[in-house]
Amino acid sequence: MQSRVVNVDAYLDEVPPDRRELLTSLRELCLQVLDGYEESMAYGMPSYTRDGEVEVAFASQKKYVSLHVLKQDVLEAHRDRLADLNVGKGCIRYASPAKVDLHVVRSMLEATTASAGPVC
């Protein structure tokens, strides 16, 4: 859902309860791994920015949870570990919170911090 709230805490307060634990875990993982990134609300979702560009974001959509990993080299390197998911150019769509593998997410976040590749 694209939100009009101004901070991530308020965003998490308004998501459906069945997704709140997952989204809170995603946030905590982003804060742990994305050292030096700025957390904000961009495009109506929690976003993590480095050098003025959003590189990672997540959202609770109507029918899925989306994770935006915007470094193309990172997404391509992990594509085989995302084979059973709906994956677009920079967005991974999880049909249910149970489908999110936080180990794979951590790996993508770590790779994002090391990537000098372009943002899609």
DSSP file (Angstrom, degrees, kcal/mol; ACC not computed):
  #  RESIDUE AA STRUCTURE BP1 BP2  ACC     N-H-->O    O-->H-N    N-H-->O    O-->H-N    TCO  KAPPA ALPHA  PHI   PSI    X-CA   Y-CA   Z-CA
    1    1 A M              0   0    0      0, 0.0     2,-0.6     0, 0.0    59,-0.3   0.000 360.0 360.0 360.0 135.4    0.0    0.0    0.0
    2    2 A Q        -     0   0    0     57,-0.1     2,-0.2    43,-0.1    42,-0.2  -0.749 360.0-158.0 -83.5 121.9    1.3    3.4   -0.8
    3    3 A S        -     0   0    0     41,-2.1     8,-0.1    -2,-0.6    42,-0.0  -0.640  27.5-153.2-105.8 156.5    1.1    5.3    2.4
    4    4 A R        +     0   0    0     -2,-0.2    -1,-0.1    40,-0.1    41,-0.1   0.318  58.8 119.7-105.9   4.9    1.0    9.0    3.2
    5    5 A V        -     0   0    0     39,-0.1    39,-0.1     1,-0.1    -2,-0.1  -0.258  61.8-136.4 -68.5 161.4    2.6    8.7    6.7
    6    6 A V  S    S+     0   0    0      1,-0.1    35,-0.3    34,-0.0     2,-0.3   0.538  76.3  35.0-101.8  -7.7    5.8   10.5    7.3
    7    7 A N  S  > S-     0   0    0     33,-0.1     4,-1.7     1,-0.1     5,-0.1  -0.970  76.3-115.0-146.0 164.0    7.9    7.9    9.1
    8    8 A V  H  > S+     0   0    0     -2,-0.3     4,-2.7     1,-0.2     5,-0.2   0.848 111.3  59.0 -68.4 -36.1    8.4    4.1    9.2
    9    9 A D  H  > S+     0   0    0      1,-0.2     4,-1.7     2,-0.2    -1,-0.2   0.937 108.4  45.9 -58.1 -45.9    7.0    3.6   12.7
   10   10 A A  H  > S+     0   0    0      2,-0.2     4,-1.0     1,-0.2    -1,-0.2   0.872 110.7  54.4 -65.0 -36.8    3.7    5.1   11.6
   11   11 A Y  H >X S+     0   0    0     -4,-1.7     3,-0.9     1,-0.2     4,-0.7   0.945 108.2  48.2 -60.9 -48.4    3.8    2.9    8.5
   12   12 A L  H >< S+     0   0    0     -4,-2.7     3,-0.5     1,-0.3    -1,-0.2   0.832 106.2  58.7 -63.7 -32.2    4.3   -0.2   10.5
   13   13 A D  H 3< S+     0   0    0     -4,-1.7    -1,-0.3    -5,-0.2    -2,-0.2   0.793 108.2  46.0 -65.3 -27.7    1.4    0.8   12.8
   14   14 A E  H << S+     0   0    0     -4,-1.0    -1,-0.2    -3,-0.9    -2,-0.2   0.533  89.1 100.0 -97.4  -6.1   -1.0    0.9    9.8
   15   15 A V  S << S-     0   0    0     -4,-0.7     5,-0.1    -3,-0.5    -3,-0.0  -0.423  89.4 -83.7 -76.8 156.8   -0.1   -2.4    8.1
   16   16 A P    >>  -     0   0    0      0, 0.0     3,-2.2     0, 0.0     4,-1.1  -0.295  38.1-120.5 -58.3 141.0   -2.3   -5.5    8.6
   17   17 A P  H 3> S+     0   0    0      0, 0.0     4,-0.6     0, 0.0     3,-0.3   0.807 110.1  62.3 -55.0 -32.8   -1.5   -7.3   11.8
   18   18 A D  H 34 S+     0   0    0      1,-0.2     4,-0.2     2,-0.1    -3,-0.0   0.608 113.4  35.8 -72.1  -9.2   -0.7  -10.6    9.9
   19   19 A R  H <> S+     0   0    0     -3,-2.2     4,-2.6     2,-0.1     5,-0.3   0.521  93.3  88.0-113.7 -12.3    2.2   -8.8    8.1
   20   20 A R  H  X S+     0   0    0     -4,-1.1     4,-2.5    -3,-0.3     5,-0.2   0.884  86.8  51.7 -60.1 -42.8    3.4   -6.5   10.8
   21   21 A E  H  X S+     0   0    0     -4,-0.6     4,-2.2     2,-0.2    -1,-0.2   0.930 112.9  45.5 -62.3 -45.0    5.9   -9.0   12.3
   22   22 A L  H  > S+     0   0    0      2,-0.2     4,-2.7     1,-0.2    -2,-0.2   0.943 114.1  47.7 -62.8 -47.7    7.5   -9.7    8.9
   23   23 A L  H  X S+     0   0    0     -4,-2.6     4,-2.3     1,-0.2    -1,-0.2   0.865 111.1  51.6 -64.9 -34.6    7.7   -6.0    8.0
   24   24 A T  H  X S+     0   0    0     -4,-2.5     4,-2.5    -5,-0.3    -1,-0.2   0.902 110.3  49.4 -65.8 -40.1    9.2   -5.2   11.4
   25   25 A S  H  X S+     0   0    0     -4,-2.2     4,-2.4    -5,-0.2    -2,-0.2   0.899 109.6  51.4 -65.0 -40.6   11.8   -8.0   10.8
   26   26 A L  H  X S+     0   0    0     -4,-2.7     4,-2.5     2,-0.2    -2,-0.2   0.923 110.8  48.9 -61.0 -43.4   12.6   -6.6    7.3
   27   27 A R  H  X S+     0   0    0     -4,-2.3     4,-2.8     2,-0.2     5,-0.2   0.948 110.9  49.0 -61.1 -48.5   13.1   -3.1    8.8
   28   28 A E  H  X S+     0   0    0     -4,-2.5     4,-2.0     1,-0.2    -1,-0.2   0.894 111.5  50.1 -59.4 -40.4   15.4   -4.5   11.6
   29   29 A L  H  X S+     0   0    0     -4,-2.4     4,-2.7     2,-0.2     5,-0.4   0.913 110.7  49.3 -64.4 -42.9   17.4   -6.4    9.0
   30   30 A C  H  X S+     0   0    0     -4,-2.5     4,-2.5     1,-0.2    -2,-0.2   0.920 111.4  49.1 -61.3 -43.9   17.7   -3.3    6.8
   31   31 A L  H  < S+     0   0    0     -4,-2.8    -1,-0.2     1,-0.2    -2,-0.2   0.858 114.8  45.9 -65.8 -34.4   18.9   -1.2    9.8
   32   32 A Q  H  < S+     0   0    0     -4,-2.0     3,-0.2    -5,-0.2    -2,-0.2   0.931 124.6  28.6 -70.9 -46.8   21.4   -3.9   10.8
   33   33 A V  H  < S+     0   0    0     -4,-2.7     2,-2.1     1,-0.2    -3,-0.2   0.855 105.5  69.8 -89.5 -38.1   22.9   -4.5    7.4
   34   34 A L    ><  -     0   0    0     -4,-2.5     3,-1.9    -5,-0.4    -1,-0.2  -0.361  69.3-179.8 -86.3  61.9   22.5   -1.2    5.5
   35   35 A D  T 3   +     0   0    0     -2,-2.1     3,-0.1     1,-0.3    -3,-0.1  -0.413  68.5  20.5 -63.6 129.9   25.1    0.7    7.5
   36   36 A G  T 3  S+     0   0    0      1,-0.4    -1,-0.3    -2,-0.2     2,-0.2   0.393  96.5 121.5  90.8  -3.0   25.4    4.3    6.3
   37   37 A Y    <   -     0   0    0     -3,-1.9     2,-0.5    -7,-0.2    -1,-0.4  -0.607  61.4-125.6 -89.6 153.9   22.0    4.3    4.6
   38   38 A E  E     -A   49   0A   0     11,-2.8    11,-2.4    -2,-0.2     2,-0.4  -0.883  17.1-143.3-101.6 126.2   19.3    6.7    5.4
   39   39 A E  E     +A   48   0A   0     -2,-0.5     2,-0.3     9,-0.2     9,-0.2  -0.725  39.8 134.9 -86.1 134.9   15.9    5.3    6.4
   40   40 A S  E     -A   47   0A   0      7,-2.2     7,-3.1    -2,-0.4     2,-0.6  -0.934  58.5 -90.7-158.9-179.4   12.9    7.4    5.2
   41   41 A M  E     +A   46   0A   0    -35,-0.3     2,-0.4    -2,-0.3    16,-0.0  -0.947  49.8 165.5-103.8 116.8    9.5    7.1    3.6
   42   42 A A  E >   +A   45   0A   0      3,-2.4     3,-1.6    -2,-0.6    -2,-0.1  -0.996  65.8   2.5-133.0 138.8    9.9    7.4   -0.2
   43   43 A Y  T 3  S-     0   0    0     -2,-0.4    -1,-0.1     1,-0.3   -40,-0.1   0.797 130.8 -61.3  56.9  28.7    7.2    6.6   -2.8
   44   44 A G  T 3  S+     0   0    0      1,-0.2   -41,-2.1   -42,-0.2    -1,-0.3   0.665 119.5  85.7  76.1  17.9    4.9    5.8    0.1
   45   45 A M  E <  S-A   42   0A   0     -3,-1.6    -3,-2.4   -43,-0.2    -1,-0.2  -0.983  90.7 -82.2-146.3 156.7    7.0    2.9    1.5
   46   46 A P  E     -A   41   0A   0      0, 0.0    12,-1.8     0, 0.0     2,-0.3  -0.401  57.6-176.5 -58.9 129.9    9.9    2.4    3.9
   47   47 A S  E     -AB  40  57A   0     -7,-3.1    -7,-2.2    10,-0.2     2,-0.5  -0.934  26.0-146.3-137.0 153.1   13.1    3.1    1.9
   48   48 A Y  E     -AB  39  56A   0      8,-2.9     7,-2.7    -2,-0.3     8,-1.4  -0.981  22.4-167.0-127.3 119.8   16.8    3.0    2.4
   49   49 A T  E     -AB  38  54A   0    -11,-2.4   -11,-2.8    -2,-0.5     2,-0.4  -0.848  13.0-175.9-116.7 138.7   18.9    5.6    0.5
   50   50 A R  E >  S- B   0  53A   0      3,-2.3     3,-1.9    -2,-0.4   -13,-0.1  -1.000  78.1  -6.6-130.9 132.7   22.6    5.9   -0.1
   51   51 A D  T 3  S-     0   0    0     -2,-0.4    -1,-0.1     1,-0.3     3,-0.1   0.860 131.2 -54.0  52.4  40.4   24.2    8.9   -1.9
   52   52 A G  T 3  S+     0   0    0      1,-0.2     2,-0.4    -3,-0.0    -1,-0.3   0.481 116.5 105.9  79.5   3.2   20.7   10.3   -2.7
   53   53 A E  E <  S-B   50   0A   0     -3,-1.9    -3,-2.3     0, 0.0     2,-0.4  -0.961  70.5-125.1-120.9 132.6   19.4    7.1   -4.4
   54   54 A V  E     +B   49   0A   0     -2,-0.4    -5,-0.2    -5,-0.2     3,-0.1  -0.587  34.3 167.5 -68.8 126.8   16.9    4.6   -3.0
   55   55 A E  E     +     0   0A   0     -7,-2.7    15,-2.5    -2,-0.4    16,-0.4   0.627  63.1  24.9-113.3 -24.2   18.5    1.2   -3.2
   56   56 A V  E     +BC  48  69A   0     -8,-1.4    -8,-2.9    13,-0.2    -1,-0.4  -0.998  62.7 156.1-143.6 142.6   16.1   -0.9   -1.0
   57   57 A A  E     -BC  47  68A   0     11,-1.7    11,-3.5    -2,-0.3     2,-0.3  -0.973  16.0-161.2-155.9 163.0   12.5   -0.5    0.0
   58   58 A F  E     + C   0  67A   0    -12,-1.8     2,-0.3    -2,-0.3     9,-0.2  -0.979   9.5 178.5-146.3 160.3    9.6   -2.7    1.1
   59   59 A A  E     - C   0  66A   0      7,-2.2     7,-2.6    -2,-0.3     2,-0.7  -0.995  32.4-121.3-159.0 154.5    5.8   -2.5    1.3
   60   60 A S  E     - C   0  65A   0    -59,-0.3     5,-0.2    -2,-0.3     2,-0.1  -0.912  38.8-172.3 -97.8 110.9    2.6   -4.2    2.2
   61   61 A Q        -     0   0    0      3,-2.7    -2,-0.0    -2,-0.7     0, 0.0  -0.439  39.4 -95.4 -96.1 175.0    0.5   -4.4   -1.0
   62   62 A K  S    S+     0   0    0      1,-0.2     3,-0.1    -2,-0.1    -1,-0.1   0.910 119.7  14.5 -58.5 -44.9   -3.1   -5.6   -1.2
   63   63 A K  S    S+     0   0    0      1,-0.1     2,-0.3    33,-0.0    -1,-0.2   0.370 130.6  15.7-115.3   3.7   -2.2   -9.1   -2.2
   64   64 A Y        -     0   0    0     32,-0.0    -3,-2.7     2,-0.0     2,-0.5  -0.980  69.1-106.7-162.9 169.3    1.5   -9.5   -1.4
   65   65 A V  E     -CD  60  94A   0     29,-2.5    29,-3.2    -2,-0.3     2,-0.4  -0.935  37.5-152.2-103.9 131.0    4.6   -8.1    0.4
   66   66 A S  E     -CD  59  93A   0     -7,-2.6    -7,-2.2    -2,-0.5     2,-0.5  -0.867  12.5-168.1-109.7 141.4    7.0   -6.4   -2.0
   67   67 A L  E     -CD  58  92A   0     25,-2.4    25,-2.8    -2,-0.4     2,-0.7  -0.993  11.7-154.2-123.3 121.4   10.8   -6.1   -1.5
   68   68 A H  E     +CD  57  91A   0    -11,-3.5   -11,-1.7    -2,-0.5     2,-0.6  -0.870  15.4 177.1-101.5 113.9   12.5   -3.7   -3.8
   69   69 A V  E     -C   56   0A   0     21,-1.4   -13,-0.2    -2,-0.7     6,-0.2  -0.937   7.2-175.8-114.1 102.9   16.2   -4.5   -4.4
   70   70 A L        +     0   0    0    -15,-2.5    50,-2.6    -2,-0.6     2,-0.8   0.432  52.1  96.3 -92.7  -0.3   17.2   -1.9   -6.9
   71   71 A K  B >>  -F  119   0B   0    -16,-0.4     4,-2.1    48,-0.2     3,-0.5  -0.820  63.1-155.7 -87.2 111.6   20.8   -2.9   -7.7
   72   72 A Q  H 3> S+     0   0    0     46,-1.3     4,-2.5    -2,-0.8     5,-0.2   0.855  89.3  54.7 -60.4 -39.2   20.4   -5.0  -10.8
   73   73 A D  H 3> S+     0   0    0     45,-0.3     4,-1.9     1,-0.2    -1,-0.3   0.868 108.9  49.8 -63.5 -34.8   23.6   -6.9  -10.3
   74   74 A V  H <> S+     0   0    0     -3,-0.5     4,-1.2     2,-0.2    -2,-0.2   0.940 111.7  46.5 -68.5 -47.9   22.4   -8.0   -6.8
   75   75 A L  H  X S+     0   0    0     -4,-2.1     4,-0.7     1,-0.2     3,-0.5   0.915 113.3  49.3 -61.8 -43.1   19.0   -9.1   -8.0
   76   76 A E  H >< S+     0   0    0     -4,-2.5     3,-0.7     1,-0.2     4,-0.4   0.892 107.6  54.3 -64.0 -39.2   20.5  -11.1  -10.9
   77   77 A A  H 3< S+     0   0    0     -4,-1.9    -1,-0.2     1,-0.2    -2,-0.2   0.753 116.3  38.7 -66.5 -23.5   23.0  -12.8   -8.6
   78   78 A H  H >X S+     0   0    0     -4,-1.2     3,-1.4    -3,-0.5     4,-0.5   0.406  83.2 105.0-105.1   0.1   20.2  -14.0   -6.4
   79   79 A R  G X< S+     0   0    0     -3,-0.7     3,-1.3    -4,-0.7    -1,-0.1   0.835  76.6  56.6 -55.2 -37.2   17.6  -14.8   -9.0
   80   80 A D  G >4 S+     0   0    0     -4,-0.4     3,-0.8     1,-0.3    -1,-0.3   0.815 105.4  52.0 -65.8 -28.3   18.2  -18.6   -8.7
   81   81 A R  G <4 S+     0   0    0     -3,-1.4    -1,-0.3     1,-0.2    -2,-0.2   0.483 111.2  48.8 -83.6  -3.2   17.3  -18.3   -5.0
   82   82 A L  G X< S+     0   0    0     -3,-1.3     3,-2.2    -4,-0.5    -1,-0.2   0.141  74.0 122.4-116.1  15.9   14.1  -16.5   -5.9
   83   83 A A  T <  S+     0   0    0     -3,-0.8     4,-0.1     1,-0.3    -1,-0.1   0.765  72.1  49.8 -57.8 -32.9   12.9  -19.0   -8.5
   84   84 A D  T 3  S+     0   0    0     -3,-0.1    -1,-0.3    -4,-0.1     2,-0.2   0.293 102.1  81.3 -91.6  12.1    9.6  -19.8   -7.0
   85   85 A L  S <  S-     0   0    0     -3,-2.2     2,-0.9     9,-0.1     9,-0.1  -0.706  89.3-102.4-114.2 164.9    8.6  -16.1   -6.5
   86   86 A N  E     +E   93   0A   0      7,-1.2     7,-3.0    -2,-0.2     2,-0.5  -0.792  49.3 179.5 -85.6 108.1    7.2  -13.4   -8.7
   87   87 A V  E     +E   92   0A   0     -2,-0.9     5,-0.2     5,-0.2     2,-0.1  -0.953   7.5 178.0-120.5 126.9   10.3  -11.3   -9.5
   88   88 A G        -     0   0    0      3,-3.3     5,-0.0    -2,-0.5     0, 0.0  -0.168  54.9 -63.3-104.7-157.3   10.3   -8.2  -11.7
   89   89 A K  S    S-     0   0    0      1,-0.2   -14,-0.1    -2,-0.1    31,-0.1   0.876 127.2 -11.4 -61.8 -40.5   13.1   -5.8  -12.7
   90   90 A G  S    S+     0   0    0      1,-0.1   -21,-1.4    30,-0.1     2,-0.4   0.232 119.9  86.5-143.7  13.4   13.7   -4.6   -9.2
   91   91 A C  E     -D   68   0A   0    -23,-0.2    -3,-3.3   -21,-0.1     2,-0.5  -0.971  50.4-162.1-129.0 132.6   10.8   -6.0   -7.2
   92   92 A I  E     -DE  67  87A   0    -25,-2.8   -25,-2.4    -2,-0.4     2,-0.6  -0.957  14.8-155.6-109.6 126.5   10.2   -9.3   -5.5
   93   93 A R  E     -DE  66  86A   0     -7,-3.0    -7,-1.2    -2,-0.5     2,-0.6  -0.911   3.6-162.7-109.7 120.2    6.6  -10.1   -4.6
   94   94 A Y  E     -D   65   0A   0    -29,-3.2   -29,-2.5    -2,-0.6     6,-0.1  -0.899  10.0-155.1-103.5 118.9    5.9  -12.5   -1.8
   95   95 A A  S    S+     0   0    0     -2,-0.6    -1,-0.1   -31,-0.2   -29,-0.1   0.761  81.5  10.5 -65.5 -25.6    2.4  -13.9   -1.9
   96   96 A S  S >  S-     0   0    0    -31,-0.1     3,-1.7     1,-0.1     4,-0.3  -0.989  77.0-113.6-148.9 154.9    2.5  -14.6    1.9
   97   97 A P  G >  S+     0   0    0      0, 0.0     3,-1.5     0, 0.0    -1,-0.1   0.821 113.0  66.7 -57.1 -30.2    4.9  -13.6    4.7
   98   98 A A  G 3  S+     0   0    0      1,-0.3    -3,-0.0     3,-0.0    -4,-0.0   0.720  91.6  62.5 -65.4 -20.3    5.8  -17.3    5.1
   99   99 A K  G <  S+     0   0    0     -3,-1.7     2,-0.6     2,-0.1    -1,-0.3   0.592  79.1 102.6 -81.0 -10.6    7.5  -17.2    1.6
  100  100 A V    <   -     0   0    0     -3,-1.5     2,-0.8    -4,-0.3     3,-0.1  -0.642  57.6-159.7 -80.8 119.4   10.1  -14.7    2.8
  101  101 A D    >>  -     0   0    0     -2,-0.6     4,-2.1     1,-0.1     3,-0.5  -0.868   0.3-164.2 -97.5 104.7   13.4  -16.3    3.4
  102  102 A L  H 3> S+     0   0    0     -2,-0.8     4,-2.5     1,-0.2    -1,-0.1   0.742  86.6  61.2 -65.6 -22.7   15.2  -13.7    5.7
  103  103 A H  H 3> S+     0   0    0      2,-0.2     4,-2.1     1,-0.2    -1,-0.2   0.907 107.4  44.2 -68.0 -40.9   18.6  -15.4    5.0
  104  104 A V  H <> S+     0   0    0     -3,-0.5     4,-2.4     2,-0.2    -2,-0.2   0.903 112.8  52.2 -68.3 -40.7   18.2  -14.7    1.3
  105  105 A V  H  X S+     0   0    0     -4,-2.1     4,-2.6     2,-0.2    -2,-0.2   0.937 109.1  49.9 -60.2 -46.2   17.1  -11.1    2.1
  106  106 A R  H  X S+     0   0    0     -4,-2.5     4,-2.8     1,-0.2     5,-0.2   0.923 109.5  51.7 -57.8 -44.6   20.2  -10.6    4.3
  107  107 A S  H  X S+     0   0    0     -4,-2.1     4,-2.3     1,-0.2    -1,-0.2   0.907 110.7  47.8 -60.3 -42.2   22.4  -11.9    1.5
  108  108 A M  H  X S+     0   0    0     -4,-2.4     4,-2.1     2,-0.2    -1,-0.2   0.896 112.1  49.5 -66.1 -39.6   20.8   -9.4   -0.9
  109  109 A L  H  X S+     0   0    0     -4,-2.6     4,-1.9     2,-0.2    -2,-0.2   0.921 111.3  48.8 -65.6 -43.0   21.2   -6.6    1.5
  110  110 A E  H  X S+     0   0    0     -4,-2.8     4,-1.2     1,-0.2    -2,-0.2   0.908 112.3  48.9 -62.0 -41.6   24.8   -7.4    2.2
  111  111 A A  H  X S+     0   0    0     -4,-2.3     4,-1.1    -5,-0.2    -1,-0.2   0.858 106.8  57.0 -66.8 -34.7   25.4   -7.6   -1.6
  112  112 A T  H >< S+     0   0    0     -4,-2.1     3,-0.6     1,-0.2    -1,-0.2   0.913 103.8  52.4 -61.8 -42.7   23.7   -4.2   -2.0
  113  113 A T  H 3< S+     0   0    0     -4,-1.9    -1,-0.2     1,-0.2    -2,-0.2   0.831 114.4  42.9 -63.9 -30.4   26.1   -2.5    0.4
  114  114 A A  H 3< S+     0   0    0     -4,-1.2    -1,-0.2    -5,-0.2     2,-0.2   0.599  93.9 105.4 -89.0 -12.2   29.1   -3.9   -1.6
  115  115 A S    <<  +     0   0    0     -4,-1.1    -3,-0.0    -3,-0.6    -4,-0.0  -0.474  39.8 179.5 -79.4 136.0   27.6   -3.2   -5.1
  116  116 A A        +     0   0    0     -2,-0.2    -1,-0.1     2,-0.0    -4,-0.1   0.250  51.4 118.7-106.8   7.1   28.8   -0.3   -7.2
  117  117 A G  S    S-     0   0    0      1,-0.1     2,-0.0    -5,-0.1    -2,-0.0  -0.132  71.5 -84.9 -70.4 168.8   26.4   -1.3   -9.9
  118  118 A P        -     0   0    0      0, 0.0   -46,-1.3     0, 0.0     2,-0.4  -0.318  33.5-119.8 -75.3 157.3   23.6    0.9  -11.2
  119  119 A V  B      F   71   0B   0    -48,-0.2   -48,-0.2     1,-0.1   -49,-0.1  -0.782 360.0 360.0 -90.4 137.3   20.1    1.3   -9.7
  120  120 A C              0   0    0    -50,-2.6   -49,-0.1    -2,-0.4    -1,-0.1   0.505 360.0 360.0 -75.9 360.0   17.3    0.4  -12.0
